[in-house]
Amino acid sequence: MLMQINPGINHVAAQIARVPGGAPASARPMLYDAFDLQTDLAAQTRAWGQVLDTMWSPWAGLGEPVSWMSAGARMMMRAGLTFARPAYGIDSVMVGNRSVPVAEEPVAVTPFGTLLHFRKDIHTDQPKVLMVAPMSGHFATLLRATVRTMLPDHDVYITDWHNARDVPLSEGRFGFDDYVGHLIQFLQTMGEGSHMVAVCQPAVQALVAAAAMAQAKDPAAPRSMTLMAGPVDCRINPTGVNELATSKPIAWFEQNLIATVPRRHKGAGRKVYPGFVQVSAFMAMNAKRHVQGHTDLFWHMAKGEADKAEAIETFYDEYFAVLDLAAEFYLETVKTVFQDYTLAKNEATYRGAPIDLRAIRRTALMTVEGERDDICAVGQTMAAHDLCTDLPPYMRAHHLQAGVGHYGVFAGRRWDTQIYPQVRNFIQAHN
């Protein structure tokens, strides 16, 4: 679908890959402008789809070929990506045997992120948990299912990251240390006794934050941290993602994957790693599956199978909502995590000062991995235990989930029924 929607962008990316040394400097700033043109064309496609849907949908029940035309119109209405954060849509959860309303409450706001609290109107004290969302091209709403599962038993907060293309250049930079600084600030805002659950890429920043707070004897240091499918040591069982990161020098990534936000957006002039580039990469990794997914969607629509169509639509509504990353954060992450392995070597720094993970003595550590994870392979997250050497055995846990890939570690049936109970019990044991 994405390759059909944005053929120009994919053609540009393909040409960049073929040119020795990358794209010429004069061409690189045009990447975002080309995408904006594609976005405008997609908006026109959606508008025409709306017109055709209005025309054909009342007659869809007459069978073929009208149902095909109606389904085609609805597919046109889905053209393009969006840069708006989807809603979490968690209005209530079951706590015990009653339904409890849930309200989203911003607790702390910076130009680059919001500490969002899913407040429940209950009188029972529950463990406070900071869900640390990845900054990898999607909004934090990607963890909607994770949050929904945790809410009945926990007082949940989340790092609701903002789209870098909407942050004015005057607000300054946002790099690796700034991400860590946000975690420290958010934990301090939540207060003593909090727990931290980091999903995917921020497992690294969560470890650095916990170590920095331990070294500073910060009373707000988390009581526990759960790292789920995170790249703590990418030297272990390297995946295709890891091999790509080491195949070229960091200068190549800066020259070929970084774009400048055009004038039409609030963050005009800011250097970013565009979300549409990241999603294109994800799509390319599993192109056949995504093509099949949209083929199935068309036929479910044509056959009037609303429930099946809605399930696919819901997934891709989230998948095609993209977030730009500040260039400095992206490049520093590639360099420190995927090329230099500074954390894995216990050589990480924060604000220029060395960080020693052996300082983590009072924050319990749990790691979770998926057997079939092709993004963060088995062993890469578990490596955190080898770094936090001063933690006693009773403050450690590891869970390897059979039969799941990367996404299945934090969403889906096995997350709900097999992984989450382990995480819940670990947090409760150290609350």
C-alpha positions, 0 to 999 in steps of 0.5 A: 500500500505504501509503495503504491501511495508513494512511488516517487519517494521509494524511487528516490530512496532506491536511487540514493542507495545506488549512487556511490556516496549517496545523493548529491547535497542539492537533492537531499533537501527535496526529499521532504518537499517531494513527500509533501507533494505526494501528500497533497496528491493523496488528499485529492485521491481521498476526496475523490474516494469520498465522492465515489463512496457516496455514489456507490455505497448505497448500492453495494448490496446489489452484488458484483460489480457494484460492491467492487466499486464501493470497496475500491472507493473506500480503498481510495479514501485510505490513501496516504499517511497522516502526521496526526496522533491517533486517539488512544480511545481508552474510555474505560477499563474493568477494575475488579468487577466494575467498569471504571472511566479513564481520563487522559491527563497531561501531567508534564509537558515539554516541547518534545513530549508529554507525560500523559496519565491515564487517570482512573477514578478509584480509591485503591492504591496501584503501582505507578508505572511509566510506559516508555514508548519508542521513538521510531517513526510511530506515535506512542499510541502504538502501545495502546493495547499494552496500556489497555492490558496494564490499566486494570492493575496499575496506575499508568503513565506514558511518554507521549512523544511529539512529532519533531516536524511540529516543534519550532526550531527555536525550541532547540535540539533533542538528542539521546541525552534529552530523551534520557533527561525526559525519563528522569524528569517524568519519574521525578514528577510521578514521585517515589515508588514508580516503576518503568516499562520500556518497549523496544528502542528505549530500553537503552535510555531506560537503563541509562536513566536508571543508572544516572538516578542511582548514581545521583541517589535520586529518591525517584529512581524506579523500584523496577524496570522491565525492558521488552525487546530492546537493543541493549547489545546488538552484537548478539545474534545481529538481525538485518536491522543491525547489519544495516546500521553497521554497513555504512558510516554514520555520515552516510545516514546523515547525508542520505536519511536526514531531511529538512522540514519545509516552510509549511510546517511548524518545525520549518528548518528543523533537521529530522529523520522522517517518519515516512522513511522509517515506515517505508523501511518497515514495509519493505522488510515485509512487503508481501505481507502488507500487500496481502493485508491490503488485498484481504482488506479490499475483498472483506469490504467487497464481501461486506465482512465488516468485522474483518475489514475493521480489524485490518483498517484499525491496524493500518490506521495506526501503522500509517500515522507517522512521527518524525524524529529529531535528526540528532536523536536518530543519528546519536542512537544509531551511533551509540547503540547500533555502531559503537555499542557504548551501553553494551560495553558499559561506556555510556555517558549522560550529559558528559559524565560516565554512567556505570550500570553497576550503580543500579542496586535498588531497581529490580530488572526484568527482561522480555524477549520474543523467540521470533523477533527479527528486529531485536533478536534473542539475547540482545535484551537479556544482556542487560543482566550482564551489565547490572552486575550488582543486582542480587538474583532475587531482583532479576527475572527474564522471560523468553516468549515462544512463538512471537515476533517483535510486535507480539512481545507487547501486544496480542493474545500471548502478551495478554495471557502469558507475558503480561501476568509475568510482568504484573507479578514482577512489578507487584513483587517489587512494589 
